[in-house]
Amino acid sequence: MTITSSRYQQGTVERVKRAKGPDVWIFRWREVQDDRRVQRKKVIGTVKKYKNKSAALKAVENFRAEINGRQDRIREKTVSELWGHFEAHELRNDTVERSPVTIETYLDNFKLYLVPRWGPVYLNDVHAPEVEDWLKSLKSKAGKPLAPATKSKIRNQFSCLFSHAIRHRFWTELNPISSVRQGSKRQTIPDILSLGEMSTILAGLNDPIHRVAVLIAAVTGLRRSEIRGLKWRDVDFDKLWLRLERGVVRNLHTKLKTEGSRKGVPIPQDLADELSAWREKSCYRADDDWILASATVNGRSPVWLDIVLRRYIHPIAAAATITKHIGWHTFRRSLASLLASKGEQVKVVQELLRHSNPQITMELYQQADVDQKRSAQGHVSGLFVLPKAS
């Protein structure tokens, strides 16, 4: 049963005759119960106790405040109730264009983190300082503190939930999560690979499908999901061009990140030759087949690149004493850094990596190596030459 009240109930006080005994004062008010307006009443006392209407009105003040407080509390939604409404009406709304991966992230984060802590809490009891303290305490299933970027994503999804409440008039105050401070800054500087280190990894790969995957990542700078999403019809061997139409995360097909992400990328002739040679060897060479089709599932989905990383690339790197932390995004960063070291313009690197903002390219990817930094310091080497005595 759901009881709501759309406004503060003043109610009315009336004097009512009784068949026996003195008249009584009755307090009447309305409630909405299961979408029906219901009349309520309560006997305040007899005219002997309250000599006039003013006295009866004064006597009903505390009760009036009680029912309005009770109605406000009943009307208020909990975070869990609001999440249920969001999931039913907003999460998969076509006009919002959330990808299947984004939807799954919402479901995971609310199930693992938000609902267990905040589910039974009324919206009015959610306050920014408490949310900040809670975010600091969050840990993964393995017991490690969550990365700032993950906490930031959880914070943003919580904020989106309150925006939904405001949109549907479940909440009329300011969004309390808007003032929650949660950074997304990296905890460590990501590693980049030199050209020689990438060559060493390629030389150690025996399976051609693994070699092709690394070449695509290192030469084009595509993201992991974009590499998995490539089909043979996306390759224009004559124009040396890769069309980008989809990504694959786990077994979910997703739209690419931004409009800029959906722009194609050029490929050099050497990569086109490698792709052509791999297509000749592959059992899955039709236009609609995945370039990195997994034989384990008869080509129905692309290979799991995280498994390739863990079983093949990491052991090769360890054997070659490459101690850097390597992920698929490492090849993307390494490409940008390599191009920067060769003097390529920021605009060229930005468009190749399909960043909408050149500042992202500058800050996240163009990492000069130690030798470059030491060489740059050579410009002030004159400081170490003592002037000759006159």
Phi, psi and omega in degrees: 000133179242124179245130180229161177224125186274344180204171180293131183270109172283322182069180179225151177245127181231150174267127185235133178283150175239153180298322178230144177086176183288161176299159179234158173264128181247132175259126180243142175209169182243150172225159173254117183236120181051047177066016176238140177280124184241134178272132178241156176209157181211135177284124181274320181161174182275165178292342176290322181283317180242104190296329182218178184294324179300318179294322179294318179298320179294322181293333185272353185303312182296319180294321179299317178296323180295314183290325177291321176296319179295318180295319178298319180292320178294320182292326183297141179265151171273166178300320180297317178295320179294320177299320178299319178292319179298315181296324183281327189244342189237321191303317182252022180296125184298329183290340181275333178060048172281137179285160176304326180292317178297318179299317180295325178295318175302311183300317181294312184293322178289323180290317186277326190238305191287310183293318178303325182269316189252353184311307183279359184278134176289148183305323183292344182259010177267118183234143186306311182301321180292322179295320178299315179298320180295317179300321179298330186273352188293138178227158178283177178300329181279358178090006179269147177301139179293148178293149179307321180296323178291317178298321179297321179294319178297317178300316180293325178289324175296318178297320179298325179296318178291325175299323176296319179297320178294318180300322182262010175062030170277344185217129185244004179264183174292152177294114184293339182280344181297336180260008177283124181268118178209110180281166178234019183293142179298146177277333179225156176282126183293146180283155171233153181257144174280166178300321180295321179292321177294322178296321179298317179297315180298320182294333182273352181273123182268328182277124183299331180292327177289321178296317179297319180300315180292320179298316179299315181296316186284328186269325183258338183074020179293151176285162182305313181295328180288324177296314180295332185277358183285135172243163183298329180289350178277350183261121173258098184290333180285316182269359181053064187215141175250123173273140181243111186240343187200163170234160176230116177243122191054239176248022182256132175274135184224152174289153181288160194306308182220176176299322177296325179295333184277357176288144178287174179228147175285157174228145177286163181299324181299318179291321177300320179295319178297317179295319180296318179295321179293323179297325178296324183276330187292148175279350184237089188239005178292157184304325184267007177277154175289141176297321180253048183298137181272123178291337181299327180245028178055037174078006183290338179215161179285164180296157177273109185292333178295326178291318177301318180297312186287321187272334187238305186293313181298315177298323178296316179297318180296319180295330180268011181057034172270107187267004182288152176282119186245124170233178179294330179289341178300322180293325178294313178296320182296322178298313180299316181295320179297316180296322179296319181293337178269004175085014178292145181293148180303322181298322179295314180295319180301314183287328178293321179273352176062045173273138178284336183238120180297338179296325177298317179299315182294314189280322190262335191241327184275080181261114177289146179276175186298319181297321178296317180295318180294323178296321179296326179292343179297339180294342180248022182295340180298342179296339185267001179261115180287137178295144180290141179292140181278000000 
